[in-house]
Amino acid sequence: MSTLFEKYGGFSTVSSIVRSFYKDLLAHEELSRYFQGIDMATLIDLLGEADSHGWAAIRRWAIAQCA
């Protein structure tokens, strides 16, 4: 039995959708300010790996972004 993640195309499909969402989000006049200075490409890659590698890498990345 496959997961929903796998059913809908896995990392490549989901990351494409997420990248499109963040492109629109970063272009939004009011919301983009909340994401200034965030490396969205790295975040998306880490989220894609979280399923197989756990959340430790995301935690380390988030802490580094806040420093």
C-alpha positions in Angstrom: 0.0 0.0 0.0 1.4 3.4 -1.0 1.2 6.6 1.1 -0.7 9.6 -0.2 2.7 11.3 -0.7 3.7 8.4 -3.1 0.2 8.2 -4.7 0.4 11.8 -5.8 3.9 11.7 -7.3 6.3 11.7 -4.4 8.9 14.4 -3.8 9.2 15.7 -7.4 5.4 16.4 -7.7 4.9 17.7 -4.2 8.0 19.9 -4.3 6.9 21.4 -7.6 3.5 22.3 -6.1 5.1 23.7 -3.0 7.6 25.7 -5.1 4.7 27.2 -7.1 2.9 28.0 -3.8 5.9 29.8 -2.3 6.6 31.7 -5.6 3.0 33.1 -5.3 3.4 33.7 -1.6 6.7 35.6 -2.0 5.0 37.7 -4.7 2.1 38.6 -2.4 2.3 42.2 -1.3 1.2 41.6 2.4 2.6 38.1 3.1 6.0 38.2 1.5 7.5 40.2 4.4 7.2 37.2 6.7 9.5 35.2 4.5 12.3 37.7 3.8 15.7 36.1 4.1 14.3 32.5 4.2 16.0 30.1 1.8 12.9 28.5 0.5 14.6 26.1 -1.9 16.6 24.6 1.0 13.5 24.4 3.2 11.5 22.6 0.5 14.4 20.2 0.0 14.6 19.5 3.7 10.8 19.0 3.9 11.0 16.4 1.1 13.7 14.5 3.0 12.0 14.7 6.3 9.8 11.7 5.5 12.8 9.4 5.1 15.4 11.1 7.3 13.4 12.5 10.2 12.9 16.1 11.3 16.4 16.7 12.8 17.7 18.4 9.7 14.7 20.8 9.6 15.1 21.6 13.3 18.8 22.4 12.7 18.0 24.5 9.6 15.2 26.4 11.4 17.5 27.2 14.4 20.2 28.5 12.1 17.6 30.7 10.3 16.6 32.3 13.6 20.2 32.9 14.8 
